Amino acid sequence: MEWETVIGLEIHVQLLTKSKIFSAASTAYGAQPNTQACDVSIALPGVLPVMNREAARLAVRFGLGIGAQINKRSIFARKNYFYPDLPKGYQISQFEVPIVGQGRIEIETDNGCKVIGITRAHLEEDAGKSLHQDFHDMTGIDLNRAGIPLLEIVSEPDLRSAVEAVAYLRKIHSLVRYLNISDGNMQEGSFRCDANVSMRPKGQTELGIRAELKNINSFRFVEKAIEFEIDRQIDILEDGGKIVQETRLYDSDKNETRSMRSKEEAHDYRYFPDPDLPEMILDDDFIDQIRNQLPELPDARKSRLEREYHLSSTDASHLTNDRDTADYFENVCSQTAADSRTVANWILGELSAALNHSAMEIRDSPVDSIRMASLLDRINDDTISGKIAKQVLTLLWKSEKSVDQVIDENDLKQITDTGAIEAIVDNILQENSAQVSQYKAGNQKIFGFFVGQVMQQSGGKANPKQVNDLLRNKLD
Amino acid sequence: MSLTPKEITHIATLARLKTSSEQAEFYATQLSRIMDLIKQMNTIDTSDIEPMSHPQDPALRLRADEVTATNLREAYQTVAPATENGLYLVPKVID
């Protein structure tokens, strides 16, 4: 039988607020355990939650970014479950009326653009962390994370493969970075993803029984976890078995998913409106102000880069995936006389490779946009060749000197003095008389050999065009 | 009776309440009466009435995003049953 995969993602995004969603404790990452766990975070009796305006603002910003309906009236609810990472015995979330309603986002697939529906995005509080190491058979609880504002973004079951799921996840990641509502750091858990995966016979409209995959904390693992799960479910179905609705944990070391909770009642959360928090009412001014401050979003920026900088769709797409890269590109362009396509090639080629090699992000690049611009200017005005420029980039990586200083100190200036190049050319032709005869006998291919020899002897510094011209003059 | 003792036991388990079978019977009878009242209320047509989540009128107050809470870990942990390295210790939750 032919099976169709159906995937929906739930993405948890930690919002970039200074304080927690319902209390004035800090949200900074990496503090000593429980030093940012105030009375509300640890749920001392009698404390009350007070909603953070900034968390609401960031959620609305996301909603406007995906063209979603913003609910001016939304309701906080208690989601009841007992686990020590939330000592209240419930998580404050939104159930019936979330702050952000239906929206949509476009992803690029092999078959072109595809629209993915977003069901909703709601505000909630993050839970603390449980540490299961050696505490004499006890569990250690750190409540610093408890109460950090989360936006949970729920997609429609519109994704049909692991690759599409990753494309969607990347798109949302790029969007939250553009909107600056989250740092999107997956290692630190600021951006987390659960995947609902089910299979159905091709052509059937009814959904199959799904498994929920948790604990997938990198783009690569999302793809692998979903692929593993698809195979597991198909195996069961083809053997005539049935899928059990359950939560499964992805183990990246073993590349497998395994059952986590089997008790169905664990999902019986008995939501009800939180009596501590009245309805949240947002007025038009609040929403309009956020709308007026929206930055240019990835799709719009991509079109603009194609138009204004004459870039290919692929290059524009790569440059705008990440806001910092697009900013870097535009900063370099505004400071250099070099062609914008050359700038794009250098950023996506040499610079990306160097950053990857050093495991760095572009915002921490040792070569900032100013030095990159002046490096490209020196190629543009023939001070150095493109090949030498790569060498200069390596040197700039390790020093804070200016491009001109590095070129001078390492004697890397291109030789454009015809007399000097001619001397090298004459020398090479003399030393390789056999090859000269071959060339004269009609072996055109050997021309490249002469160019190579001259370039080598000049330490790569001879102007290649002049070398070519001189050789042609002497040989032809 | 709209609620069975079995359902009562289930709800109690979710709320971490220990109930004997006599108690389950007792509460099934009592809570069923409340459920019956709700059933009676459900016969009223409310389709043109906006659902109410809270009985009070005032909207949620929003506070400025400022960190004003200080670190009171030492004080809080003096009343905790068990702590270590700044962590609260609780009975093991995962085998």
Interface residues (C-beta under 8 A of the other chain):
Chain A: T17 K18 S19 S23 A24 A25 S26 Q32 P33 N34 T35 Q36 A37 C38 D39 I42 L44 V50 M51 N52 R53 E54 A55 A56 I75 F76 N80 F82 Y83 P84 E96 V97 S130 L131 H132 F135 D137 M138 T139 G140 I141 D142 L143 E265 D268 R270 P273 P275 L277 P278 E279 M280 I281
Chain B: H10 T13 L14 A15 R16 P51 S53 H54 Q56 P58 A59 L60 R61 L62 R63 A64 D65 E66 V67 T68 A69 N71 L72 R73 Y76 Q77 A82 E84 N85 G86 L87 Y88 L89 V90 P91 K92 V93 I94
